[in-house]
Amino acid sequence: MNNGSVVNGSPASNLSSPTGLREGIKIGSKRTRDVAGAGESPVSFDEDEDREARRIGVKRACNECRQQKLRCDVVQDPFRTCNRCRRLNLECKIDSSFKRVGKRSKNAEMEREIVELRRQLSIQQAFPSTKEAPSAHRLSSDSTSPTISRQASEMDQYIGSQEAVASLLDLRASLNGTSSLSASNSQLHFPPKRLEDVTLSHARIKELSQCFFQLYHPFLSLLDPEKSPDQCYEVCPLLFWTVMAVAARHYSPDPTLLLSLSKPFSRLLWSTLADVPQSHYVVKALCIICTWPPPISSTSSDPTFMLSGVATQLAMQIGLHRPSHTQDFSKFRVELREEELRDRIKTWAACTIVAQRVATGYGQPPPSLYDWTLTPPITNEASFKFHEELDTRLRIERFCNKVTKALYRNPSNPIGLMDDAQRAVLMTFLEKDFEELEQGLRSRLTAFNILYLRAAHFHLRLAVFFDSPTSKDYHRDLQSLWLASTSFLESAFSLETSAGNHLANATNYILQMVIAGGFTLLKLLRSFFADSINMSYGRTLFTRTISSIRTISVTSNDLPSRLAEVLAQLWRGGVSTELSKVSHQRTSLDNSLQLKVTCRMSMSLVFDSVWRWREEFQAKGSNLDAAIQNPTNPDSTVASSATSVVDHGLALPGMLGDATTLGTMNTYTEANYEVFDPLNWMFDGVAEFPYSFSSQAVDLTGTT
């Protein structure tokens, strides 16, 4: 009765559920041990001996079970494979030197490879290219297994891109514990690179790459010259095509290459930015694009300032500003090698430098973040030590950031400008800081470092245009501005005589400072201050400035060529009327150097000068587009022939409706100054290039 009650009771009924089953097994085991202890053994002696031998023989688990952290019943002596390896048909062996491979690191690598493969697949689907002949992409038989070859052929029929197959091989190589980059290089012959309808052969790619590192790389030492173009393409196609596009700016063997690349490159840029997550190689590409932006004719279509902000935010999103804590910005386990850590720090430093230069050149507040990463304490860790060239550029741009924050960040002023008294004191301290900086960098002053150092000093001295003529030491500050501007221009012109004629390949920031130097010379030579300087030297320097701007110009009718024409017309318009009166009627201080456009920091001079050009020439019917075809010679006494048609493309926003309103808008007042967009008004509405960042070329010249 008691036994029957137990069977029909809860213990027996519980065996129908998993929990009850486990409890029943435990109860049964306990009862077995109790019975065995009482001398009533339920098992045979042979089974006990076999279990004891198995327990003694298992010295350690096999490699496969250790990798998965599973219990293993392998017998080492005599060797007998475990049940799991027999069931799964795995090689069961015990290796004393075996070490587990972390699942997280392997999964993270696989995830990165899959993301890259999907990205390349989406690009190929969006911009299909002609299939290459299969024989051009055959894998070498001595380095590739049949399995990998079969995978490659299957991927070819679905993707039609050998680059995507290369990523698949990279994934397979990473699973085997080898470098994906070296494996793909040894197994795959890369075809000519293709971007939509633009195809570059290996010889052309090599030539463009050499051109980039010889002529452009010295201005921004960001990439590694030892890395091949194929390696660059593997890690980031956008970075590869950015290098090709920059090298094509003054590429004489194929002058049409830049025009051919413009629209495909633009679409590649925006499609890449639309993908999330990004890598720090995309940040590198954005830094180079912001340093040498594609040619434009209007500031309203210029995305450079926006892209510099995107680069900075993207860099912080992936943790470049905290390189020692990259894990905090990733959901995967990140283990950086020393070389990778140095590359990320270098990228963050270059991103900060470029963001500062873009902000200075466009007259905008900089988004730069100068923290521990960019100013590390004295440490023995080589990873946190910058290359001397990069450290020099970083220290110069940090000074520019200090100037901007000190002079143009007044929260109690509508435009952020410090009052005259405060500005005079700050200028004194900043000048001393510059002298200390110049002294500290004296042993590092290469031709390019001198150029950037002179540009920083010029950025500081441009603040004199905000001073009142009645302020103390006004004349002395103008003299300092004259010296700063001429020193910078002479440093820029010296690049014309150095090996390679680097001035034609100068960055957008250097171009903007050269333009500011030209307007500074123009303004000082046409003011009361002309009596205090060498007019002949100033006239020669101004002519060379216009010539240099036209040299930097990439193509006809781009923004540099238009601004060079504006400078020439302003000079020609003032030579016969203003300069002849300077020494006789304008020897005393006046307000001729005061600015109306004052919200663009040190670049306010450029925007103010263009505004005055509109007042002086557009109402007279000057046609800039026609004048560019017949450029004005600032030394010539022959009037330009292109002055017959009113250029509606240079009208202010809101002025394109009726040409008769030009006369009524000729007066500059605070009321009409406040209505235009302070970011996009300069040359707004002019004829756009067919290869600008916009998806459709629009010609607004002469339209209403």
C-alpha angles and dihedrals in degrees: 000000000000092000091049092051091053094050094048094041132081099292092060095041092050090064090075091072127060090245092049090046092056091047091049091051090051091049091048093050091050092050090048091054091046092051091046090052089053091056097259102114114193094198134059125257091243092059091051090051092049092050091049092050091049091050093051095043097056101090093161141341122272121260095260094050092044090053090054094037092236131146112264130201097194116145114218103192110058088017116237124169119243122254094247094056091046091050095047095037092239129154105259113204141138117230118183091206095049116128126187119249111225113246093214096057091045092048092047091053091048091049092052091049092049092050090050092047092050091048093052090046091053091050092051091048092048094046107026116199133198114277115250121229111272091234091063091062103040115142118233110261094219095057104036130069120227090248093057092044090052090050091051094052091048092050091049093063093051103036106025090207126107089200090065090049088052089056090051090052089048089055092050091047092050090054089056090054097251131121111274092210096053093041094053092045091054095044104038134058106212117228123220110291117254131195110183105299095348116094124184121196122220091254092052092046092051092049093049091047091053090048091053096051094044100045108020108024095071089066092056116015098199108124130063112247089203092066114090122233089248090057090049090052092050096055096040128357090195090058091049094051091044090059090047093049094049092047089051094061094093099011105149098188089064113015091176095058095092091051091049093049097045103086098035090047091050092053091046090052096053094040090053092050089051091062118089132232105038134195131228089255088071088054088055091052092050091050091055092045091052090048094051106019120188113270117273136174099210133046090219090071095043112111095179098107090046093048092050089056091048090052092051094047092045091050091053092044091060093041103252090143089058101042095162091055101043090137089070090065099047134064089213127071108265122201111177123198118223091257092052091048092052091048092053092049090048091050092051091050092049091047090054092048093050093046090052093049093048091050092049094047094048096041095242135130111271121240091209120143113203105187139137094303092060095036104036120176121248104294138163093224107112092202092069096047116099125220110261093247093050093045090052093052090046093053091049093051091046087059090051089052090051091052092050094048094045099048105027106034103080107143092197094058123076092227096033095248121148116234119257097261095049092043092054091054093045092049089056093053093043091051089055090049089053092051090051090048092050091048092049092051097043094109092050100048106129120167091269095045090050089052093053091044092053090047090055091051091047089051088055096048096048087078089080089082088071093055123103117244088236094056120113116269091008093145092047091051090052089053090052090050091051092052093046094050096046092046091053094047092048089051090051093048090051089068088068091066097042122092111291098015093255096185092082088056095046120140125258089253092056089047091053092050091048089053090049088050090053093051090046091055090046093051096045095044090053096048139074087272091071089085089065099053140058104271095192092052091045092051092050092047091049092052091050089049092057090046091051093050090052089049092055091048110109099203141356118290096015120137097269092052091048093049091047088055090048090053092048093049093048090050094047091046092054103038097080098036109030109028093052090058099044101086094043109036108020106050094119128072117276139159097260091117095054119116130226095191102064107152098081097075113221091351091060087098092064095048091044092051093050089050091054090047089057090052094048103040113018095061087053091059099258112169110207096188092056092043092056089059087056103030118212115247108220090206095048124096092204112103118237114261094216100082104101107094131057108244105224089181089074096049120117119257107283094026100089096089104074128015091208090069092068092085094052092049094054094097115088111219134162090246097060091036091065096055101068126081107258092212104048110026101096108100089343114174099019124140110296124222119247087234101050123123090267115098094230128042111234125193111201098165111128095001126127 
